[in-house]
């Protein structure tokens, strides 16, 4: 019993650290006359080689919107026009901010006030998952007939693997920062030696100059 409680606590802790699952609702808004000003975009910072599941549904029955999903390099990985719902799953190729943008494509003939009123009528529910949160453990358990304990162990293994990858990334970042600090310290030391050398040289030159000056004036 204690082992099960400890396992559940560890799973909850790791899942809270690395699992990302967002389900929320947004309203379309009008911001100007630019090419993408009528797009309402949401973004997620996603690691490379992460499983991503994206889905949207319009809230009001009979409503339709268009959507584009961009990767971290700005490439369109999914696009749909005039749809009440849409979904897409993929593996991220690059680390960075991925964006999902929603818009209405048939508003060019409307005035500014009409665009604002029209876009305010559209509300979209977005469900965006990546990382461990994108793994459907319940379906996996049904497909392979796993018991609850084995399913929990597999989920925990995925959590630990993702935490480990994050730690390796932090370690690499720490090494880069350490190299930068060492290089900065070396440059500061060189500049200090040069400054001290210039000061000593100027002091020696002043002594020689003043000695010659006083000798010419027959003060010494």
Secondary structure by P-SEA (a helix, b strand, c coil): caaaaaaaaaaaaaaaccbbbbbbbbbbbbcccccccccbbbbbbccccbbbbbbbbbccccccccbbbbcccccccccccccccbbbbbbbccccbbbbbbbbcccccccaaaaaaaaaabbbbbbbbccccccaaaaaaaaacccaaaaaaaaaaaaaaaaaaaaaaaaaaaaaaaaaaaaaaaaaaaaaaaaaaaaaaaaaaaaaaaaaaaaaaccc
